[in-house]
Amino acid sequence: MYRVTKPLNHNALLAFRVEDGQEYLVVGRGIGFGRKPGERVESFGDADAVQLYLLSQATDGRGTTREVLEGMDPAVLDVAEDIFEDVRATFGKADPKMLLPLADHLAFAVARVRDGNALSNPLTEDIRALFPQEFEVAKCGVDDLGERLGIGLGDDEVGLIALHVHSSLDAVHVSQAMQVAQLTRACIDAVERITGAAIDVSSFDYNRLMTHVKYMATRIIRGECLGIDVNATIRQSAPNSYAAAAAVCAEMEKLMDKPVSELEVGYLAMHIARVAGEA
């Protein structure tokens, strides 16, 4: 049994659950339409179509989730819901836990822009290359929010929202997705510096290198290891690229403060050889 405490929009409301004495954000298509404060509801429907979020947790020092939601423009929550639905439609899955952090991020981004303090994101283009589908979903949502509120959030915010989208798909925290993007950029910079050759960012080989480095960084973060050793073969066929890969892996070890398996060197060297013309 629930008691409605505050309707937020057609698709969301706050409700007190009698059984556990807790207040929740309840989200679902049409769930808030026509609801009144104090109304008692036995059930909000199919558990697969309705999401419940406990409101007692704090939100980065800005008060409880309830306090954040009460101060939020309804359009922000609407757009966060739309992005969530777009993620599910595009990828076939999405972690429901993404909604509150995403809505909070969007609300904070809007406040920053209105205060003239729009955030600069130096990794925007790397995020676009690493997570292209996530970026497109995020861009649709950010553009929609901008039209509704009459402000321009820009692609730097799109990149940050794309990390929220990615984290909802891959069971990683947004900060870890950001770390992967940072490490990928550092690795690409190191490859260009060590080989002395600028990488053609429009080439297929560059995209393959970016993808490899993304998964390499993720493996290192998670402590996972490759199972096949190609080092001897690549060391012989592409010695310069192998030396560059070894140097890049050493830099990544320092950046991440985690050991990088020697097996990673050979696989990275294969991709460097392609972009450096040694393959």
N, C-alpha and C positions, 0 to 999 in steps of 0.2 A: 504493500500500500504506500502511495506517495501523496504528499501535499504540495501543490504548486506554490512556490514562494515568489517567483517573478518570471513572467514570460519575457524573453529577450527578442525574439523575432519568430517568423513562421516555423523555423526549423530548430529552435533551441529555447530551452527554459531552465530555470533553476527549480529544483524540487527537493523536499525533505523526505527521506525514506524512513518510514516508521520503524521498520524491523531493526535497523542498526543505529537509528538516531543521527544519521549523517546527511549532509546536504550535498547534492550532486548537480553538475551540469548535465542535462539530458539533451542529446542531439539526434535528430532523425527527420526525414522529410515530412513536413507538415505537423511536426510534433507540438509546436507552440501555437498553432493557429486556433484562435478563439478561446484559448485558456485564460483563466482568471486567477489572481492570487487567492490562496485559500482553498482552491478547488481540490477535491480528493480524487485520485486516479488509482484504480486497482493495478493496472498494467499499461505500459506505453507501447506494447506490441512485441513483435518478434525480436528476440535478443540479437539476431544477426543484422537487423536494420536499425537498431537503436544503440547509441553509445552513451555510457555513463562515466563521468569524471568526478572524482572526489574533490571537493572544493577547499579542504582544510589545509592543504600544503601551501608553503610559502613560495613566492615567485621572485627570486633574485633580489630580495630586500625591498620589493615594491609592495609588500603586503600579501595577503592571501590571494588565492586564485579568484575567490568571490569578489574581492575588492577590485582586482584588475578587470574582471569581466564587467562589473557595474560601471566602471569608468570608460569602457570601450565603446567606440562608435559601432552600432549594429552592422554597418556596412563592412567593417573589418572582419567580424565573425562570419558574416555571409560569405565573404571572399575566401576565408580560410576553409569553410565548409566546401565551397566550390572547388578549391584546389585539391582538397582531400578526395572528392568524388572524381575529379579528373585523373588523379594519380591511380585510383582503383580502375578507372575505365582504360587508362593507357597501359598500365603494367599488370593489371589483373590482381593486384594486392596492394595493401597499404596498412601500416601499423596505425590503429586508431589513436594511439598515444601521441601522434604527431599534431593533432588538432590544436590543443591548448598552447603548446610552445610556439606553433606556427602563428596562431592568432595574436599571441603576446608579442612576437617578433614584428608582425605587420603593424600592430598598434604603435609599438615603439619607433618603427621606421617612419610612420606617418608623423609622429610627434617631432622626430628629428628634422624632417624636411620642413615642417611648418615653423620650426624654430631657426631655420637656416643652417642646420648642422648636419646636412646629408652626409652619410657615411661613404668614404672612399674605400674601394675594395681592389687592391692591386692584382688579385687572383681571378678577376672576372673572366678573362679570356681563357685561362687555364680550366676553370670550372666549366665554361661553355664547351671546351674541347673534351674534357674528361667525362662529362655527364650531359650529353647533348639533348636527350629526351627529357631529362629532369629540368634542364634549363628552359625548354620550350613550354613545358607545363607551368613552370614558375612564371615565365614571361606573360602568359595569358592571364594568370591571376593578378599579377602586379599591374598590368595594363588595365584590367577591369577595375581594380581598386582606384587607380589613378583617375579613370573616367568618372567614377562615382563621386569621388571626393574633390575632383578638380585640382589634383596635384600630380607632379611627375616624380616617381620614385627612381626611375632610371635603371640601367642594366647592372650597376654595382649591387643594388638591392636584389635584383633578379638572381644574381649569382649566389647570394646568401640564402635566398629562399630555395634555390635549387639544391643546396646542401641539406635543407630540411626534408625536401622530397626524397633525396637519395638515402638519407638516414632512415626514412620510413620504410624503405624497400630492403635494406641490407642489414638491419638490426644493429646499426652502429649509431653512436652519438654524433650530433652535428659537429662537435669539436673534432672528432676523429676524421670525419669527412673533410673538414677544413685542413687537418694535418696532412692527409693524403694529397690534397691539392698543393699545399705548401712544399711538401717533399718532392712532388712531381716537378714543380717549377724549378726547385733547386737542382734536381737531377738533370733536367734539360739544359739549364744554364751551364752546369758543369760539363756536360757532353760537348756543348758548343765551345766552351773555353779550352777544354783539353784537346779536342780534335782540331781546333782552329778553323772550323767550318760552320757557317751559319746554316741552320736547319730550315728547309723549305716547309713552312707550317701548313701549306696547302697540299702537301704530298701525302700519298697513301702510307709511305714508310714512316712519316712523322706521326700519323695517327696510330699506327701500330706500335711505335715506340712509346707514345703517351699511354696507350692502353696497357702495355707491358709494365711500364713504370708504376702506373696506378695499382695494378695487382701485386706488383713486387712490394710496394710500400705497405699495402694492406697485409701481405703475408708477414712482413717484418713486424708490424704492429701487433699482429695476433700470435707471433711466435711460430708460424707454420713454415715448413721446409719443402723444397722441391725434392722429387724422388729420383731424378735422372741427372747424371753428370755428363755435360758436353764440353767441359773445360779443355780437355786435351785436344779435342778436334778443333775447336775455335781458336785456341792458342796457336795452333799450327797454321790454320787457313787464314786467319785475320789477326796477326799479332798486334798491330797498332790499336785496333778496336778492342782487343782483349785488355791491353794495358790501360786504355781509357776507361773501360768498364771497371777494372780493378780499382782505379783511382776514384771513380764515381761512387762505388760501393763503400770505399773507405770514408768518403765525405758523408755518405748517408749514415754510416755508423755513428759518426760524431754528431750529426744533426739529431738523430733519433735516440742517441744514448742506448742503443740496443745492438746486439751482435747481428751481422749480416752474413748469412751462410756463403761459403765459397762457391756453392753450386749456383748462386744467383749471378755470379760474374759471367759465366759462359753464356747464359741466356740473354743477359743484357748486352753482351758483346755482339751477339748475332744481330740485334736490332741497330746497334750503333754502326756496325759494318754496312748495313743497308743504307742508312742515311749519310754515311761518310764516304760511300762509294768503294768500300773495300770488299764487299760481298761479291 
